[in-house]
Amino acid sequence: MQTEKAKTKPADDKREKLLEAALGLFETRGYDGVAVPEIAAKAGVAVGTVYRYFETKDALVNALYRSLKQSYNTAVLAPIEPGLPTREIFSLYWQRMTLFARENPRAIRFMDLHHHGAYLDDESRALSKTYAKAAESFVRDGRRRGDIRDLDPVMVVALMWGAAAGLTKFSASGSLKFDAHASDAMEDALWRAIAND
């Protein structure tokens, strides 16, 4: 599964078609609300084709989750220049998150809906831990510098992820425009929520 911005595989790639179909269905109806034959029909393939690529529906949802989460982690957790002030690091993380969210809103909505699914396997959960470890390191360093209040890193992740996912959802519903202005305003609010001022 590629992000919505960077599609490079041929259109006839059946695995890619299955992942795209699953994304559309799982994003809007959830895991339990979708049957394998519906995924096959949306992808334009026979039901048996699904099982040639994915042993079970669990395997399919995990392949989709891992693909999207890995793309997200690669974009958001790219290396940051050492020695930057905490506020600039925070801004870089936020800008990366919101750029990914604006370019891949379906991926954000899918990951938000399925993040705690009982059907996610250890490999899928490990990708979420990668993000959590980066956040823990950022918060610990920010607290050591005296720039961030004494907050649990999970709370900072919840604030940032919740804000990015919320902006994505409200934008999809037409309630607000998720543009650079909205992103900047939310960044300022989030920083004020965690800054040790």
Secondary structure, 3 states (H helix, E strand, C coil): CCCCCCCCCCCCCHHHHHHHHHHHHHHHHCCCCCCHHHHHHHHCCCHHHHHHHCCCHHHHHHHHHHHHHHHHHHHHCCCCCCCCCHHHHHHHHHHHHHHHHHHCHHHHHHHHHHCCCCCCCHHHHHHHHHHHHHHHHHHHHHHHHCCECCCCHHHHHHHHHHHHHHHHHHHHCCCCCCCHHHHHHHHHHHHHHHECC
